[in-house]
Amino acid sequence: MSNPPSHRPRPEYPRPQLRRDRWSSLNGEWAFGFDDDGVGLREQWFALTAQELAGTQLDQRILVPYAPQSKLSGIASDGQHDLVWYARTVTRPGDARPGDRIFLHFGAADYHATVWVNGIQVADHQGGHTPFSADITDALDAEGATSTLVVRVADQMTALDLPRGKQYWLPQSEGIFYTPTTGIWQSVWLEPVAPLHLTELHLTPDLDTGAAALEIALAGDTSEARVELHLSLHGEPVRVETLTADGPRTQHTLTVRRLDVAAPGGNVGGWNGFAVWSPEQPDLYDLRIRVYSPDGILADEVESYFGMRSIEAKDGKVLLNGRPYFQRLVLDQGYFPGGVLTAPSDDDLRRDIELAKELGFNGARKHQKVEDPRWLYWADRLGFLVWGEMANAYAYSRDYVGRITSEWQEVVRRDHNHPCIVAWVPMNESWAVPQLDTDERQRAHLRAMYHLTRSLDVSRLVVSNDGWQHADTDLLTLHDYRTGEVVAVNYRSPAEAVAAESASMPAFVPGSSYSGQPILLTECGGIAFAVDGGGWGYTTAEEPEEFLASYRQLIEAIVGTPAVQGFCYTQLTDVEQEINGLTTFERVPKVDTHRLREITELPRP
């Protein structure tokens, strides 16, 4: 069993909202094997040494963090394997200090991961899209010695009540469903920290007060621990505040307003001396947090950032930072050539956002995927609105309810601090709840997901069921793939928009009705234009001019009606057999980008 090669895939720090200088990536080559007969637990592979594991079914090599279905993993499996195992050796990080605790972090592993170090179970996590960590200090061998790390991941690939998004449960991708992902698909790393350290930062901006509400969670002996908050903007210091920890969790209001001088960046005129985040000017405050023990020793230092912005629905419009804002979104499914759900590089994540902005879009609905936090980081930095959406299941059961409510809470907590996220979408098109019209349990679940989300975050808009059959909701979002000619007629007023949907799927479930929410067309277009052969799409265009004409007709119809407050075009890229993209799967634009941008940005009358 070899350690990773000198060149590590995805070498960037994986958690941009909580960054430390001391860490070591575990991305790279791991031992790997399928366990189709389920013998690994019986034979206790988790208790074997590295040499002993070489004699088991862990006889392949995989490149983490790429899933075994991907080409970049080196496996490129196209079969159904519900159990996979990983193993590699690790040592105590060289930059660890005496007394440090050593944490093992996983960005995501689909679906049920169990982790052992030297035969000692250190973690057990269910949820294919969210991170988990383990303190492995006591399981590691002595300093300098090699320890064995073993991971088992179970993923029932045909189970329809698992939250899975667009991962198909049949052998071959087809229609709107694509290659599945099993096992580790985001970065893995080690991090040494002092016993007293920061574990969570929860931050909510308030434009009315010019401040941000902070909740800081600490581990270790927090009695009389001191926390310093160093705030800066564009590299210029803004203020330093000091507080004493109030137990494991401490609440604090961090003032960002500067009354003495205007903050750098120029985006302060209407906000009394502080910068505001928007797609047009994505000003971000950098925050360095230092945690000191009672005797004044620096125990932990973490870097983060945040943006001052607000989002609300009022009088049938969406307001960003207090002003009406028309959202021009693109559907982004987050699949990548060679990597499936995992971007080949951090540059690929950044490039997708830059590409969407080049085409005139000011945001994306990340569809049926909880994206890598690095993509959200680039959306924050580049100025790009994001609708954060859960990867849904397809069948309703009591197990499903437990799974999705648990994992969705982890999603909202993980991504709360990203200013780019302006809406949460826990449900899409009645997936997993197909009997909303007749089953009161499913309607109760739909309402529960909305209120659960609001109970975790009241600072953003929540969509109850994107597309149709809404219950309680902050936005009325509709899916309509008809032509611009039809849209121009059916969306002239809110009443006509709601009635137009009732011809196929009703806009609301029984017991709920329209009450003035902003209306957005959050799936539309889907014009299939094949440049590399055949494929599937909602409508078709045979050549570039026909495509551009259809696109213009649709966007003109949407921006021309005051009833619609934004749209989401399907979609940014082709994905496998689906060719609805504005670009190919390889991110090559299908038509002239300048002409596309001109149409996307057509002004409202």
C-alpha positions as CSV (number, residue, x, y, z in Angstrom):
1,M,0.0,0.0,0.0
2,S,1.7,3.2,-1.2
3,N,1.3,6.7,0.0
4,P,0.0,9.3,-2.5
5,P,2.3,10.5,-5.3
6,S,4.1,13.9,-4.9
7,H,1.5,15.5,-7.2
8,R,-1.8,15.6,-5.3
9,P,-5.2,16.1,-7.0
10,R,-7.3,19.0,-5.7
11,P,-4.5,20.4,-3.5
12,E,-6.3,23.6,-2.4
13,Y,-7.6,23.9,1.2
14,P,-11.1,22.3,1.0
15,R,-13.0,24.4,3.6
16,P,-12.9,28.0,2.5
17,Q,-15.1,29.4,5.3
18,L,-12.9,28.0,8.1
19,R,-9.2,28.0,7.0
20,R,-6.1,27.0,9.0
21,D,-2.5,27.2,7.9
22,R,-1.6,23.8,9.4
23,W,-3.1,20.9,7.5
24,S,-2.1,18.1,5.2
25,S,-4.0,16.7,2.2
26,L,-4.8,13.0,2.0
27,N,-5.9,13.3,-1.6
28,G,-4.0,11.0,-3.9
29,E,-3.5,7.3,-4.3
30,W,-5.3,4.9,-2.0
31,A,-5.8,1.1,-2.0
32,F,-9.3,0.3,-3.2
33,G,-11.6,-2.6,-3.7
34,F,-15.2,-3.6,-4.3
35,D,-17.0,-5.8,-1.7
36,D,-19.9,-7.2,-3.7
37,D,-20.3,-10.2,-1.5
38,G,-20.2,-8.1,1.7
39,V,-17.3,-10.1,3.3
40,G,-15.2,-7.1,4.5
41,L,-16.9,-6.7,7.8
42,R,-16.9,-10.5,8.5
43,E,-13.2,-10.7,7.7
44,Q,-12.5,-7.5,9.6
45,W,-10.6,-5.8,6.9
46,F,-10.7,-2.7,9.1
47,A,-8.4,-4.4,11.7
48,L,-5.7,-5.5,9.2
49,T,-2.3,-3.9,8.7
50,A,-1.3,-2.4,5.5
51,Q,0.6,-5.5,4.5
52,E,-2.3,-7.8,5.4
53,L,-4.8,-5.6,3.4
54,A,-2.7,-6.2,0.3
55,G,-3.9,-9.8,0.3
56,T,-7.6,-8.9,0.4
57,Q,-9.9,-7.5,-2.4
58,L,-8.4,-4.1,-1.9
59,D,-6.1,-4.9,-4.8
60,Q,-6.8,-1.8,-6.9
61,R,-5.5,1.8,-6.7
62,I,-7.8,4.8,-6.8
63,L,-7.1,8.5,-7.0
64,V,-9.0,10.2,-4.2
65,P,-11.2,12.4,-4.3
66,Y,-12.6,11.0,-7.6
67,A,-15.3,8.4,-7.3
68,P,-14.7,5.0,-8.8
69,Q,-17.2,5.6,-11.6
70,S,-15.0,8.5,-12.9
71,K,-12.2,8.2,-15.4
72,L,-10.0,10.4,-13.2
73,S,-10.2,7.9,-10.3
74,G,-8.3,5.4,-12.4
75,I,-11.1,2.9,-11.9
76,A,-13.9,4.0,-14.4
77,S,-16.3,1.4,-13.1
78,D,-19.6,1.0,-15.0
79,G,-21.0,-1.8,-12.8
80,Q,-23.2,-1.7,-9.8
81,H,-21.1,-2.0,-6.6
82,D,-22.9,-1.1,-3.4
83,L,-19.9,-1.6,-1.1
84,V,-16.5,-0.1,-1.5
85,W,-13.4,0.0,0.7
86,Y,-10.4,2.3,0.8
87,A,-7.2,2.1,2.8
88,R,-3.9,4.0,3.1
89,T,-1.3,4.8,5.7
90,V,-1.0,8.0,7.6
91,T,1.4,9.5,10.1
92,R,1.0,12.2,12.7
93,P,1.3,15.5,10.9
94,G,4.8,16.9,11.0
95,D,3.6,20.4,12.1
96,A,1.6,19.0,15.0
97,R,2.6,20.4,18.4
98,P,2.7,18.6,21.7
99,G,-0.8,18.2,23.1
100,D,-2.5,18.8,19.7
101,R,-5.6,16.9,18.7
102,I,-5.5,15.4,15.2
103,F,-8.7,15.6,13.2
104,L,-9.5,13.7,10.1
105,H,-11.9,15.5,7.7
106,F,-14.0,14.2,4.8
107,G,-15.7,16.7,2.4
108,A,-18.2,14.1,1.3
109,A,-18.6,10.3,0.8
110,D,-21.7,8.8,-0.8
111,Y,-23.6,7.4,1.2
112,H,-22.8,5.6,4.5
113,A,-19.2,5.9,5.5
114,T,-17.5,4.1,8.4
115,V,-13.9,4.9,9.3
116,W,-11.2,3.1,11.3
117,V,-7.7,4.0,12.3
118,N,-5.6,1.0,13.4
119,G,-8.7,-1.1,13.7
120,I,-10.4,1.5,16.0
121,Q,-13.7,2.9,14.7
122,V,-13.4,6.7,14.7
123,A,-16.4,7.8,12.5
124,D,-19.8,6.7,11.2
125,H,-21.7,9.1,8.9
126,Q,-24.8,8.8,6.7
127,G,-25.4,11.4,4.0
128,G,-23.7,11.5,0.6
129,H,-23.3,15.2,0.2
130,T,-22.1,16.6,3.6
131,P,-18.8,16.7,5.5
132,F,-17.9,14.8,8.6
133,S,-14.8,14.8,10.9
134,A,-13.2,12.6,13.6
135,D,-10.7,13.2,16.3
136,I,-8.3,10.3,15.6
137,T,-5.6,11.4,18.1
138,D,-6.0,8.4,20.4
139,A,-6.2,5.9,17.6
140,L,-2.9,7.0,15.9
141,D,0.3,5.1,16.6
142,A,3.1,6.9,18.4
143,E,4.7,9.9,16.9
144,G,6.5,9.1,13.7
145,A,5.0,5.7,13.3
146,T,2.7,4.7,10.5
147,S,-1.0,4.1,11.1
148,T,-3.5,2.4,8.9
149,L,-6.6,4.3,7.8
150,V,-9.5,2.2,6.4
151,V,-12.8,3.5,5.0
152,R,-15.9,1.5,4.1
153,V,-18.7,3.2,2.1
154,A,-22.1,1.6,1.5
155,D,-24.3,3.1,-1.2
156,Q,-27.5,1.2,-2.2
157,M,-27.4,2.3,-5.8
158,T,-31.0,1.1,-6.6
159,A,-32.6,2.5,-3.4
160,L,-35.0,5.2,-4.5
161,D,-35.6,6.5,-0.9
162,L,-31.9,7.6,-0.6
163,P,-31.2,11.3,-1.4
164,R,-29.4,11.0,-4.7
165,G,-30.2,13.9,-7.0
166,K,-29.5,13.0,-10.7
167,Q,-27.6,9.8,-10.0
168,Y,-29.3,7.1,-12.0
169,W,-30.3,3.8,-10.4
170,L,-30.3,1.8,-13.7
171,P,-27.2,0.5,-15.4
172,Q,-27.1,3.1,-18.2
173,S,-27.7,6.9,-18.0
174,E,-30.7,8.1,-19.9
175,G,-32.9,11.2,-20.2
176,I,-32.3,13.6,-17.3
177,F,-30.4,11.0,-15.2
178,Y,-26.7,10.5,-15.2
179,T,-23.7,8.5,-13.9
180,P,-24.0,7.7,-10.2
181,T,-21.3,8.4,-7.6
182,T,-20.2,6.0,-4.9
183,G,-17.7,6.5,-2.1
184,I,-15.4,9.4,-1.5
185,W,-15.9,12.3,-3.9
186,Q,-14.6,15.3,-2.1
187,S,-11.3,16.0,-0.4
188,V,-9.9,14.3,2.6
189,W,-7.4,16.0,5.0
190,L,-5.7,15.9,8.4
191,E,-5.6,19.0,10.7
192,P,-3.8,19.4,14.0
193,V,-5.4,21.7,16.5
194,A,-4.9,22.6,20.1
195,P,-7.4,21.2,22.7
196,L,-8.9,24.7,22.8
197,H,-10.0,25.4,19.3
198,L,-12.8,26.9,17.2
199,T,-15.3,24.3,15.8
200,E,-18.0,26.4,14.1
201,L,-18.6,29.9,13.0
202,H,-22.2,31.0,12.2
203,L,-22.6,34.5,10.8
204,T,-25.6,36.5,9.7
205,P,-25.4,40.0,8.3
206,D,-27.8,42.8,9.2
207,L,-27.8,45.8,6.8
208,D,-30.1,47.8,9.0
209,T,-27.7,47.9,11.9
210,G,-24.4,47.7,9.9
211,A,-23.4,44.6,11.9
212,A,-23.1,40.9,11.6
213,A,-24.4,38.5,14.3
214,L,-21.8,35.9,15.2
215,E,-22.1,32.6,17.0
216,I,-18.7,31.1,17.8
217,A,-18.5,27.4,18.9
218,L,-15.3,26.3,20.8
219,A,-14.1,22.9,22.0
220,G,-11.9,22.3,25.0
221,D,-11.7,24.3,28.2
222,T,-13.5,27.5,27.3
223,S,-13.5,29.0,30.8
224,E,-12.1,32.5,30.5
225,A,-10.9,31.8,26.9
226,R,-10.4,35.1,25.0
227,V,-11.4,35.5,21.3
228,E,-10.0,38.3,19.1
229,L,-11.8,39.2,15.9
230,H,-9.7,41.0,13.3
231,L,-11.9,42.5,10.6
232,S,-10.5,43.9,7.3
233,L,-11.8,44.9,3.8
234,H,-9.6,44.7,0.7
235,G,-6.6,44.2,2.9
236,E,-7.3,47.3,5.0
237,P,-8.0,46.9,8.7
238,V,-11.5,47.9,9.8
239,R,-11.5,47.0,13.5
240,V,-10.4,44.6,16.2
241,E,-12.8,43.3,18.8
242,T,-12.1,41.2,21.8
243,L,-14.6,39.1,23.8
244,T,-14.5,36.5,26.5
245,A,-16.0,33.1,25.6
246,D,-19.3,32.4,27.3
247,G,-19.0,28.6,27.4
248,P,-18.9,26.3,24.3
249,R,-21.0,28.8,22.3
250,T,-20.7,32.5,22.4
251,Q,-23.0,35.1,20.7
252,H,-21.5,38.4,19.6
253,T,-22.5,41.3,17.4
254,L,-19.7,42.5,15.1
255,T,-20.0,46.0,13.9
256,V,-18.7,46.6,10.4
257,R,-19.8,50.2,9.9
258,R,-17.0,52.7,9.8
259,L,-18.1,56.2,10.7
260,D,-14.7,57.8,10.7
261,V,-13.7,57.2,7.1
262,A,-15.3,55.6,4.1
263,A,-14.5,52.0,3.7
264,P,-12.4,51.0,0.6
265,G,-14.1,49.8,-2.5
266,G,-16.5,52.6,-3.3
267,N,-19.7,50.6,-2.5
268,V,-20.6,52.4,0.7
269,G,-22.5,55.5,-0.3
270,G,-26.0,54.3,0.6
271,W,-25.0,52.2,3.5
272,N,-23.4,54.7,6.0
273,G,-19.9,53.5,5.7
274,F,-19.8,49.8,5.0
275,A,-19.4,47.7,1.9
276,V,-22.3,45.6,0.5
277,W,-22.0,42.4,-1.4
278,S,-23.8,42.0,-4.8
279,P,-23.0,40.3,-8.1
280,E,-22.1,43.7,-9.5
281,Q,-19.7,44.5,-6.7
282,P,-18.9,41.4,-4.5
283,D,-17.2,43.1,-1.6
284,L,-16.2,40.7,1.1
285,Y,-15.0,41.3,4.7
286,D,-12.1,39.1,5.8
287,L,-12.2,37.9,9.3
288,R,-9.3,36.4,11.3
289,I,-10.2,34.8,14.6
290,R,-7.7,34.1,17.3
291,V,-8.5,32.1,20.3
292,Y,-6.3,32.5,23.4
293,S,-6.2,30.3,26.5
294,P,-6.7,32.0,29.9
295,D,-3.0,32.3,30.3
296,G,-2.7,34.3,27.1
297,I,-1.3,31.6,24.8
298,L,-2.6,31.6,21.2
299,A,-4.4,28.3,20.9
300,D,-6.1,28.6,17.5
301,E,-6.2,30.9,14.5
302,V,-8.8,30.6,11.8
303,E,-9.5,32.7,8.7
304,S,-12.9,33.3,7.3
305,Y,-14.9,35.9,5.4
306,F,-18.5,37.2,4.9
307,G,-20.5,39.6,2.8
308,M,-23.0,42.2,3.9
309,R,-26.1,41.6,1.9
310,S,-29.9,41.1,2.4
311,I,-32.5,39.2,0.4
312,E,-36.3,39.4,0.8
313,A,-39.6,39.0,-1.0
314,K,-41.8,42.1,-0.8
315,D,-44.8,43.3,-2.8
316,G,-44.4,40.6,-5.4
317,K,-40.7,41.4,-6.0
318,V,-37.4,40.0,-4.9
319,L,-35.2,42.7,-3.2
320,L,-31.5,42.4,-3.0
321,N,-30.0,44.8,-0.5
322,G,-33.4,46.6,-0.3
323,R,-33.8,47.1,-4.1
324,P,-35.8,45.1,-6.7
325,Y,-33.5,42.7,-8.4
326,F,-34.3,40.6,-11.6
327,Q,-32.5,37.3,-11.3
328,R,-31.1,35.9,-14.6
329,L,-30.1,32.4,-13.5
330,V,-28.8,29.4,-15.3
331,L,-29.4,25.8,-14.3
332,D,-26.1,24.2,-13.3
333,Q,-26.0,20.5,-12.7
334,G,-22.4,20.3,-11.5
335,Y,-21.2,17.3,-13.6
336,F,-17.7,17.3,-15.1
337,P,-16.0,15.4,-17.9
338,G,-13.8,12.8,-16.3
339,G,-14.8,13.6,-12.7
340,V,-18.6,13.0,-12.7
341,L,-19.7,15.0,-9.6
342,T,-16.1,16.0,-8.7
343,A,-14.5,18.9,-10.6
344,P,-11.1,17.9,-12.0
345,S,-9.5,21.0,-10.5
346,D,-10.4,24.1,-8.5
347,D,-9.9,26.1,-11.8
348,D,-12.8,24.1,-13.3
349,L,-15.1,25.2,-10.5
350,R,-14.1,28.8,-11.0
351,R,-14.3,28.6,-14.8
352,D,-18.0,27.5,-14.7
353,I,-18.9,30.6,-12.8
354,E,-16.8,32.8,-15.1
355,L,-18.4,31.2,-18.1
356,A,-22.0,31.8,-16.8
357,K,-21.2,35.4,-16.1
358,E,-19.7,35.8,-19.6
359,L,-23.0,34.6,-21.0
360,G,-24.9,37.3,-19.0
361,F,-26.2,35.4,-16.0
362,N,-26.0,36.8,-12.5
363,G,-26.5,33.5,-10.7
364,A,-27.3,29.8,-10.9
365,R,-29.7,27.3,-9.5
366,K,-27.3,24.5,-8.6
367,H,-29.6,21.7,-9.6
368,Q,-30.1,18.5,-7.5
369,K,-26.6,18.7,-6.1
370,V,-24.9,20.0,-2.9
371,E,-21.9,21.5,-4.5
372,D,-18.3,21.5,-3.3
373,P,-17.7,24.4,-1.0
374,R,-14.9,25.6,-3.3
375,W,-17.5,26.4,-5.9
376,L,-19.5,28.5,-3.4
377,Y,-16.2,30.2,-2.5
378,W,-15.7,31.3,-6.1
379,A,-19.4,32.4,-6.3
380,D,-18.7,34.6,-3.2
381,R,-15.5,36.0,-4.7
382,L,-16.7,36.6,-8.2
383,G,-20.2,37.8,-7.4
384,F,-22.7,35.1,-8.4
385,L,-26.1,34.4,-6.9
386,V,-26.8,30.8,-5.9
387,W,-29.9,28.8,-5.1
388,G,-28.8,26.0,-2.8
389,E,-30.7,22.9,-3.6
390,M,-30.9,19.5,-1.9
391,A,-30.3,16.3,-3.9
392,N,-33.7,14.7,-3.6
393,A,-34.8,11.1,-3.4
394,Y,-37.5,9.5,-5.5
395,A,-39.6,7.4,-3.2
396,Y,-41.4,8.3,0.0
397,S,-40.8,6.3,3.2
398,R,-40.3,6.9,6.9
399,D,-36.6,6.1,6.3
400,Y,-36.5,8.7,3.5
401,V,-38.0,11.4,5.8
402,G,-35.3,10.7,8.4
403,R,-32.5,10.8,5.9
404,I,-33.4,13.9,4.1
405,T,-34.3,16.0,7.1
406,S,-31.0,15.0,8.8
407,E,-28.8,15.7,5.8
408,W,-30.6,18.9,4.8
409,Q,-29.8,20.3,8.2
410,E,-26.2,19.6,7.6
411,V,-26.3,21.3,4.3
412,V,-27.8,24.5,5.6
413,R,-25.4,24.6,8.5
414,R,-22.4,24.0,6.3
415,D,-23.2,26.7,3.8
416,H,-24.9,29.3,5.9
417,N,-22.0,31.8,5.8
418,H,-21.8,32.1,2.0
419,P,-23.3,35.4,0.9
420,C,-23.8,34.1,-2.6
421,I,-26.6,31.8,-1.4
422,V,-29.9,33.8,-1.6
423,A,-32.5,30.9,-1.7
424,W,-32.8,27.4,-0.3
425,V,-34.6,24.7,-2.3
426,P,-35.2,21.6,-0.2
427,M,-37.6,20.0,-2.7
428,N,-37.9,19.9,-6.5
429,E,-40.8,18.9,-8.7
430,S,-42.5,16.7,-6.0
431,W,-39.7,14.2,-6.1
432,A,-40.2,11.6,-3.4
433,V,-43.6,13.1,-2.7
434,P,-45.6,12.1,-5.8
435,Q,-49.0,11.9,-4.0
436,L,-49.2,15.4,-2.7
437,D,-52.7,15.8,-4.0
438,T,-54.0,12.8,-2.0
439,D,-51.5,12.0,0.8
440,E,-51.6,14.2,3.9
441,R,-48.3,12.8,5.1
442,Q,-46.5,14.0,2.0
443,R,-48.1,17.4,2.2
444,A,-47.1,17.6,5.9
445,H,-43.6,16.6,4.9
446,L,-43.5,19.3,2.3
447,R,-44.6,22.0,4.8
448,A,-42.2,20.6,7.4
449,M,-39.2,20.9,5.1
450,Y,-40.0,24.6,4.4
451,H,-40.4,25.4,8.1
452,L,-37.4,23.3,9.1
453,T,-35.3,25.4,6.7
454,R,-36.8,28.6,8.1
455,S,-36.1,27.5,11.6
456,L,-32.4,27.2,10.7
457,D,-32.1,30.3,8.5
458,V,-34.6,33.2,8.3
459,S,-32.1,35.4,6.4
460,R,-32.8,33.8,3.1
461,L,-35.8,32.9,0.9
462,V,-37.1,29.3,1.0
463,V,-38.8,27.6,-1.9
464,S,-41.1,24.8,-0.8
465,N,-41.2,22.7,-4.0
466,D,-39.5,24.2,-7.0
467,G,-41.6,23.8,-10.2
468,W,-45.1,23.2,-9.0
469,Q,-47.3,21.9,-6.1
470,H,-46.1,24.5,-3.6
471,A,-47.3,24.6,0.0
472,D,-45.9,27.4,2.3
473,T,-43.3,29.2,0.2
474,D,-41.5,32.5,-0.1
475,L,-41.4,32.4,-3.9
476,L,-43.8,30.9,-6.5
477,T,-41.4,29.1,-8.8
478,L,-42.7,27.5,-12.0
479,H,-41.2,25.2,-14.6
480,D,-42.3,25.7,-18.2
481,Y,-40.5,24.5,-21.3
482,R,-42.9,25.9,-23.8
483,T,-41.8,28.5,-26.4
484,G,-41.4,32.2,-25.9
485,E,-44.6,32.7,-27.8
486,V,-46.6,30.7,-25.3
487,V,-44.8,32.3,-22.3
488,A,-45.6,35.8,-23.6
489,V,-49.4,34.9,-23.4
490,N,-49.5,32.8,-20.3
491,Y,-47.5,35.0,-17.9
492,R,-48.9,38.4,-18.5
493,S,-50.2,38.6,-14.9
494,P,-49.8,36.6,-11.7
495,A,-53.3,35.2,-12.0
496,E,-52.6,34.0,-15.6
497,A,-49.3,32.5,-14.5
498,V,-50.8,30.5,-11.7
499,A,-53.7,29.3,-14.0
500,A,-51.3,28.4,-16.8
501,E,-49.6,25.9,-14.5
502,S,-52.8,24.3,-13.4
503,A,-53.3,22.9,-16.9
504,S,-50.5,20.3,-16.2
505,M,-49.5,20.3,-12.5
506,P,-51.1,22.7,-10.1
507,A,-49.1,25.6,-8.7
508,F,-50.2,24.7,-5.1
509,V,-51.2,21.7,-3.1
510,P,-54.7,21.4,-1.6
511,G,-55.0,23.7,1.3
512,S,-52.5,26.3,-0.1
513,S,-53.0,29.1,-2.6
514,Y,-51.2,32.0,-4.1
515,S,-50.8,35.0,-1.8
516,G,-48.7,37.5,-3.7
517,Q,-45.3,35.8,-3.7
518,P,-42.8,36.9,-6.4
519,I,-43.1,34.6,-9.5
520,L,-40.1,33.2,-11.1
521,L,-39.8,30.8,-14.1
522,T,-37.1,28.6,-12.6
523,E,-36.8,26.0,-15.4
524,C,-37.3,27.1,-19.0
525,G,-35.7,26.9,-22.4
526,G,-34.0,23.5,-22.7
527,I,-33.3,24.1,-26.4
528,A,-31.3,21.1,-27.6
529,F,-28.7,22.1,-30.1
530,A,-26.4,19.2,-31.0
531,V,-22.9,20.1,-32.2
532,D,-21.2,16.7,-31.6
533,G,-23.9,14.3,-32.6
534,G,-27.3,13.3,-31.2
535,G,-28.8,13.5,-27.7
536,W,-31.8,14.5,-25.8
537,G,-33.5,17.8,-25.2
538,Y,-36.9,19.5,-24.5
539,T,-37.0,21.3,-27.9
540,T,-34.5,21.3,-30.8
541,A,-32.6,23.7,-33.0
542,E,-30.8,22.6,-36.1
543,E,-28.3,25.4,-36.5
544,P,-27.0,28.4,-34.6
545,E,-29.3,31.1,-36.0
546,E,-32.4,29.0,-35.2
547,F,-31.1,28.5,-31.7
548,L,-30.4,32.2,-31.1
549,A,-33.8,33.1,-32.5
550,S,-35.6,30.7,-30.1
551,Y,-33.5,31.9,-27.2
552,R,-34.3,35.5,-28.0
553,Q,-38.0,34.9,-28.3
554,L,-38.0,33.2,-24.9
555,I,-36.0,35.9,-23.0
556,E,-37.9,38.7,-24.7
557,A,-41.2,37.1,-23.5
558,I,-39.9,36.7,-19.9
559,V,-38.4,40.1,-19.4
560,G,-41.4,41.7,-21.2
561,T,-43.9,40.7,-18.5
562,P,-44.0,42.4,-15.1
563,A,-45.5,39.3,-13.6
564,V,-42.2,37.4,-13.7
565,Q,-39.4,38.5,-11.4
566,G,-36.6,36.3,-12.8
567,F,-35.8,33.1,-14.7
568,C,-33.5,30.1,-14.7
569,Y,-32.5,28.9,-18.1
570,T,-31.9,25.1,-18.7
571,Q,-29.0,24.8,-18.8
572,L,-25.3,25.9,-18.7
573,T,-23.7,22.8,-20.2
574,D,-24.7,19.5,-21.8
575,V,-24.5,16.6,-19.4
576,E,-23.8,13.2,-20.8
577,Q,-26.7,12.4,-23.2
578,E,-28.7,15.6,-22.3
579,I,-27.8,18.3,-24.8
580,N,-29.8,21.3,-23.5
581,G,-26.6,23.2,-22.7
582,L,-25.5,26.6,-23.9
583,T,-22.1,24.9,-24.1
584,T,-21.0,21.3,-24.7
585,F,-20.1,19.0,-21.8
586,E,-16.5,20.1,-22.3
587,R,-17.5,23.8,-21.8
588,V,-17.2,24.9,-25.4
589,P,-19.9,27.5,-26.3
590,K,-22.2,26.3,-29.0
591,V,-22.9,29.8,-30.4
592,D,-21.3,33.2,-30.3
593,T,-21.0,34.2,-26.6
594,H,-21.3,37.9,-27.2
595,R,-24.7,37.4,-28.9
596,L,-25.8,35.0,-26.1
597,R,-24.9,37.6,-23.5
598,E,-26.7,40.4,-25.4
599,I,-29.9,38.3,-25.3
600,T,-29.5,37.1,-21.7
601,E,-29.2,40.7,-20.5
602,L,-32.1,42.1,-22.5
603,P,-33.5,45.0,-20.3
604,R,-36.9,45.0,-18.7
605,P,-39.3,47.5,-20.2
